[in-house]
């Protein structure tokens, strides 16, 4: 199971590295905009993700026990290794989640028992008497275990730029980076 997770993580990382530069160099599209239709999977997993974040707001361990796998772990580029579930939950409950919003939700079914959900998470968090706004790009790996969906892994990275939107710059290489 751990080798599958690691392989999936590498696949996601490589996919993001390959897709992101291609998106940055694409010229702006003109003409009619694409209409995004919410699929059944997007609706189902948007509801599960919303329920998860509401449980964090309400510090409801019982809901998190139902939604997160026993071996749940979070991966962040700022932390050397995975954060186990117990430590993640302690950190989440140590601050006050004032509000949150899920944007750009995408769901990819790998098979009948495995789904990858990605989205931008905007949070307003009160921690240490200070209110912070933060945006993160999230990739969650969900698995169907005993007939119910549980999240086994989360990959989270901060989003830079105004309003949580990545700023695209045309930077010419100068050999100093």
N, C-alpha and C positions, 0 to 999 in steps of 0.2 A: 504494500500500500504506500509506503514512504517513497519507494522508487517511482511509483506512478505519479505521486504528487510532485516530486522533484522534476520528473520528465515534463509534466504539465506546466510547472512553473517555468522551466526553460523554454518550452514552446511558446508560452504567453509572452515571455520577455523578448524572445527573438521576433515574434510577430509584431510586437509594439515597436521594436527598433526598425523593422523593415517598413511597416505601414506608416509610421509617423513622418519620416523624411519625405516619403512620396506624397503625403497629404500637404506638406508645407510648400512644395514646389508647384502644386497644381494651380493653374490660373483661376481667378474667380469665375464662377459660373454665371452666365447671364440667361435670361429667359425665365420660364416658369419654375417655381420652386417645387421640390419634391414634397409630397404630402406623406407624413409619417403616420402609419396606422399602428395602433397598439395591438400587438398579438396576444393570444391567450397566455403564452409563457411570460411575456413582459408584464401582463396584468397580475398573474399568479405570484411571480417573484417580486414585483414591486410591493405587493401586499405583505409578503413575508419580510422583506427588508424594512418596510415601514413598521411592522409589528416589532421587529428586532430593536429599532431605534426608539420606539415608544417604550419598550421594556427598559432600555437604558435610562430614558428620561424618568421613569417611575421607579427605577432601581428594583425591578421585578426579576428576581433570580429564577423563579419558576418558569417564566416564559423563555428566558435564555436557556434554561435546561432543556426545553423542548426544541428550540431552534438551532442550538449549537451542538456539534458533536462532542463527545467526551474528549477526543484528541484534537479539538479545534486549536488552531494557532494562527497568529497574525504575523505577517512579514512586512517590514518597512525598510526602505533603503538607509534610514538613519540609525538602524539597530542591527548589530552584527549577526544575530540569529533570530529564530522564531520566538515570539512571545507566546507562552502557553496560555491556555484558556483562563486559568485561575488568576494569573497575573494581569491578563488583559481585562478581565472583569473588575478586578480591584482598581485598576487605573480608570476604567470607564465610570465606576461608581464614585470615585474620589472627586470627580468634578460634576458640575451641574449642567446637563444638556438643556439649554433654554429652548432652542428651536433647531429644526433640521429640514433639509429639502433634498430630495433625490432628483437629479436631472440626467438626461441623456442615457436612460436605462436601455441596455441591450442585453439580450439573453441568447445564448448559444447552447443548444442541446448537443452533447457529445455522443450520448447514447441514452437509453431509457432510464438509466440510473445516475447519470452525471450531467450537470448543467453548469455553465460558466455565466455569471452575471457581472456586468460591468456598468458603472455609473459614476457620476460626479456627485459627491456628498458635500453639501454646504451646511456647516454647523455654527451655531452661536453657543459658546461654552463659557460658563463662569467657573474660574479656577483661581484659588488664592485671592479672592476679592477683585479679580480683573476679568472683564468680559472680552473674549476673543472671538473673532470671526475666522473660520478656517474652511478651506475647500480642499478636498482630497479626491484623487481618482482611485476608485475602489474596484478590485476584481475579486469576486467571491466564488469559491468552488462549492457547489451544493451536490450532495449525494442522497439518493433515496435509500434509506435504511429502515428495514421493517415496515415498509409501506408509507413512510413519511419523509419529507425533505428536511435535511439538516445541513448546516454549513460546516465544512471541515477545515477550510483554509480561507484566509483573507489576505490580500495583497493591497497595501495602501501606500499612496505616494502623494505628497502635497502638490497642489496645482498652483502654478505661478501666474501672475498677470492680474489685471483688473477684473473684478467680478468673477473670479474663478475661471476665466477664459485664458487659455495659453496665448501668449503674444508671439506672433510669427514675424521674425525678422530675417531679412536677406543679409546674412553676414558673410563677408568674403574672408576666406582663410588667410591668416597672416603668420602662421607658424608659431604663434605664442600661446596657443591653447593646448 
